[in-house]
Amino acid sequence: MRHKVAGYKLGRTTSHRRAMLRNMVTSIIMEERIETTVIKAKAVRPSVEKMITLGKKGDLAARRQAASYLMTGEAVTKLFDTVAPRFGDRKGGYTRIVRTAWRKGDGAEKAFIELLGSEQVLDEKRQKRSEIRAKRAEENRKAMENADAENQAQANMAANEAEGKTEGSDKKE
């Protein structure tokens, strides 16, 4: 019996589980939304909530605690500068788990775990990505047109040279 035993083992060793959860918390803070299995999302939710609570405290000790758990300095900076102030008046429940589909390989149920209020940030990211894609597509289209024009010019030059040689051979006779 597992009386009073909290958390999920997730079929991993302690060190692997801890590293995975730390990576997931860092990714959630950086990306504001990740897709994972429902069980992993439920396992990582308390850690994310604790990190945001530390971010709301905002003192040096909280920053050091967050830095010891999160994997990158960028994540710590983003947590304290942008994510935590967004939840200043909220007393908890900073994340949302949205179930999506079943994974094809093993049938595990997948879900998004995201920070509340991240819709605006995600929309901005989508907008930037679409602008970058449009820009790349335009550059590729121009490059293709230039390459086609160069190929056409080379073909015309080769045809002109071939005509010149045949005319020249006709003149010699």
Buried (B, 14 or more C-beta within 10 A) or exposed (E): EEEEEEEEEBEEEEEEBEEBBBBBBBBBBBBBBBEBBBBBBBBBBBBBBBBBBBBBBEEEEBBEBBBEBBBEEEBBBBBBEEBBEBBEEEEEEBBBBEEEEEEEEEEBEBBBBBBEBBEEBBEEBEEEEEEEEEEEEEEEEEEEEEEEEEEEEEEEEEEEEEEEEEEEEEEEE
